Amino acid sequence: MSGQILDATLVAAPKQRNTNAEKADLRAGRIPEDWQDKPAKLSHKDRHARWTLKFTKAKRQDDGTMPSSDLAIPFFGYKSHVSIDRKYRFIRKWKTTHAAASDGARLREGLLDKTNMASSVWADTAYRSKDNEDFMEKQGFVSKVHRKKPHLKPMPRHIQKSNAGKSVIRSRVEHVFADQKSQTGLFVRTVGISRATMRIGLANIVYNMRRLLFLERLNASA
C-alpha cells in the first residue's frame, strides 16, 4: 500500500585471490584454463561475485576539519536489490546481482510491484534515467525518483527542496538494510550467485517475518 521504495545494498562475500589473467577470464565469462582440470579448486572459486568501490562520506577529523574528498573503499561480493511498500515496509520484490551491477537497470527487471494500491515509486538518483522514466510511465507508475545535480552547475533551489521532501520517504528503506545487517549479520559465505541468491532471499523472508511480528505487537498494544 501507499506506493513503493527501491534501493540496493552491498553484501560481502569471502574475497578471492585471483591473478589479473584469471580476473580477465571471469569478467569475460570464461573459466580460467588452470581451473578446468582442477575440480576441487574450481568448486571453491566464486566466479560470480565482483569487486566494486563503496563510496562513503568522509568523517570530520579530531581537529574539526573535513577531508577534501570522500572515501572510496574496495568491496567484494554481491548486491541485494529490494522494493518495499511505503506503508508497512515489507519486502515485496527482490533481486540479487554481483556487486558491480548497476542499480538503475534493475528497476526494469521485475522490481516494481504492480499489486501495490498506489502508483508512486521512490528511489535515489541511481535510478534516474530516461529509460526508467519511460518504463514507469508506460507501466502506469508515478516517478518520485530523485533528480540529479546538473553537470558543472549548482543544484536549483526548487529541485533541492523536491529531493529533500522525497528523502523523508525514501530513507525508510534504510531501516530494512540496517535491520538485516545488525540482527542477522547478512553475509554471503557460499560460492556462486545461485546460493547467494538463496542466502539473501532467506534473509529477506526472515526480515518480513520479524516485521510482521513487530506490527502485530504494535497493533495489540494499541
C-alpha positions in Angstrom: 0.0 0.0 0.0 0.9 3.7 -0.4 3.5 3.2 -3.1 6.9 1.6 -3.1 10.5 2.4 -2.4 13.5 0.9 -4.3 17.1 0.6 -3.2 20.1 -1.7 -3.1 22.8 -2.6 -0.6 26.1 -4.4 -0.9 26.5 -7.9 0.7 30.1 -9.0 1.4 31.4 -12.4 0.3 34.8 -14.1 1.0 37.5 -12.4 -1.0 39.0 -14.3 -3.9 42.8 -14.3 -4.5 43.0 -14.4 -8.3 45.6 -13.3 -10.8 44.9 -10.5 -13.3 44.6 -13.0 -16.1 42.1 -15.0 -14.1 40.1 -11.9 -13.4 40.0 -11.0 -17.1 38.7 -14.5 -17.9 36.0 -14.2 -15.2 34.9 -10.8 -16.5 34.6 -12.3 -20.0 32.5 -15.2 -18.7 35.2 -17.8 -19.2 36.6 -20.4 -16.7 40.4 -19.8 -16.4 42.4 -22.6 -18.1 44.3 -23.5 -14.9 41.0 -24.2 -13.1 39.4 -26.5 -15.7 41.4 -29.6 -14.7 41.2 -28.9 -11.0 37.6 -29.5 -10.0 38.4 -29.1 -6.3 39.9 -25.7 -6.8 37.0 -24.7 -9.2 34.4 -25.6 -6.6 35.9 -23.1 -4.1 36.2 -20.3 -6.6 33.3 -17.8 -6.7 33.1 -16.9 -10.4 30.1 -14.5 -10.0 31.0 -12.1 -7.2 32.7 -8.9 -8.3 34.8 -6.1 -6.9 33.4 -2.5 -6.8 34.1 0.7 -4.9 31.9 1.7 -2.0 31.7 5.5 -1.6 31.1 6.9 1.8 31.1 10.4 3.2 34.4 11.4 4.9 34.1 11.9 8.7 35.1 15.0 10.5 38.7 14.9 11.9 39.6 15.3 15.5 40.7 18.8 14.9 37.3 19.7 13.5 38.3 19.9 9.8 36.7 18.0 7.0 38.8 16.0 4.4 38.8 17.4 1.0 37.3 14.3 -0.6 35.0 11.4 0.3 36.3 7.8 0.8 36.2 5.1 -1.8 36.5 1.6 -0.2 37.1 -1.6 -2.3 34.3 -4.1 -1.8 33.9 -7.7 -3.0 30.6 -9.6 -3.1 27.0 -9.2 -4.2 24.3 -6.6 -4.2 20.8 -7.1 -2.8 18.1 -5.1 -4.7 14.7 -4.7 -2.9 11.4 -3.0 -3.4 9.4 -2.3 -0.2 5.9 -0.9 0.3 5.8 2.5 1.8 3.2 1.8 4.5 4.3 -1.5 6.1 7.9 -1.7 4.8 7.6 -5.3 3.8 10.0 -6.5 1.1 7.7 -7.2 -1.9 10.2 -7.7 -4.7 13.9 -8.5 -4.7 16.8 -9.5 -6.9 20.5 -10.4 -6.4 23.4 -9.4 -8.6 27.1 -9.1 -8.4 28.4 -6.0 -6.5 29.4 -4.1 -9.6 25.9 -4.3 -11.3 24.1 -1.0 -12.0 21.2 -0.2 -9.6 19.1 1.6 -12.1 18.9 -1.2 -14.7 17.3 -3.5 -12.2 14.2 -1.3 -12.0 13.1 -2.7 -15.3 13.8 -6.3 -14.3 10.8 -7.1 -12.1 11.5 -5.0 -9.1 8.3 -2.9 -9.4 5.3 -4.4 -7.7 2.1 -3.9 -9.8 -0.1 -5.1 -6.9 0.6 -2.0 -4.9 -2.5 0.0 -4.4 -0.7 3.3 -5.1 1.4 4.2 -8.2 4.2 6.3 -6.7 7.8 5.0 -6.8 10.6 6.5 -4.7 14.3 5.9 -5.3 17.6 7.7 -5.3 19.4 9.3 -8.3 21.0 5.9 -9.3 17.5 5.0 -10.7 17.0 8.3 -12.6 17.3 7.7 -16.4 15.2 8.3 -19.5 14.7 4.5 -20.0 13.4 4.1 -16.4 11.2 7.2 -16.6 9.7 6.0 -19.9 9.2 2.5 -18.5 7.4 3.7 -15.4 5.2 5.9 -17.4 4.2 3.1 -19.7 3.5 0.8 -16.8 1.3 3.3 -15.0 3.7 4.3 -12.2 4.4 7.8 -11.0 8.1 8.6 -10.6 9.2 10.1 -7.3 12.9 9.4 -8.1 15.5 11.9 -7.0 16.7 14.3 -9.7 20.4 14.5 -10.4 22.5 17.7 -10.0 23.2 19.4 -13.3 26.7 18.8 -14.6 29.1 21.7 -13.5 26.1 23.7 -12.3 24.6 24.4 -8.9 21.5 22.4 -7.9 18.4 24.6 -8.5 16.7 25.5 -5.3 13.3 24.0 -6.3 15.0 20.7 -7.1 16.8 20.7 -3.7 13.5 21.2 -1.9 11.9 18.5 -4.0 14.6 16.0 -3.3 14.6 16.8 0.4 10.9 16.0 0.5 11.4 12.7 -1.3 14.2 11.7 1.0 11.9 11.8 4.0 10.0 8.9 2.4 12.8 7.2 0.5 15.0 6.9 3.6 12.6 4.4 5.2 14.2 1.6 3.1 17.4 2.1 5.0 15.7 0.6 8.0 15.4 -2.7 6.1 19.1 -3.0 5.4 20.1 -1.8 8.9 17.9 -4.5 10.4 19.2 -7.2 8.2 22.9 -6.4 8.9 22.5 -5.8 12.6 20.1 -8.5 13.5 21.0 -11.3 11.1 24.6 -10.3 10.2 23.9 -10.6 6.5 26.9 -12.1 4.8 27.3 -14.5 1.9 29.5 -17.5 2.9 28.6 -19.6 -0.1 30.1 -19.9 -3.6 28.2 -18.8 -6.7 25.3 -16.4 -7.4 22.6 -19.2 -7.1 23.5 -19.9 -3.5 24.0 -16.2 -2.8 20.5 -15.5 -4.2 19.1 -18.2 -1.8 21.0 -16.8 1.2 19.8 -13.2 0.5 16.3 -14.5 -0.2 16.1 -16.3 3.1 17.3 -13.1 4.9 14.5 -11.2 3.2 12.0 -13.7 4.4 13.3 -13.5 7.9 13.1 -9.7 7.8 9.5 -9.9 6.7 8.6 -12.4 9.5 10.2 -10.1 12.1 8.5 -7.1 10.6 5.1 -8.9 10.7 5.6 -9.8 14.4 6.5 -6.2 15.2 3.4 -4.8 13.5 1.2 -7.4 15.3 2.6 -6.4 18.7 2.2 -2.8 17.8 -1.5 -3.3 17.0 -2.1 -5.4 20.1 -0.6 -2.7 22.4 -2.7 0.0 20.7 
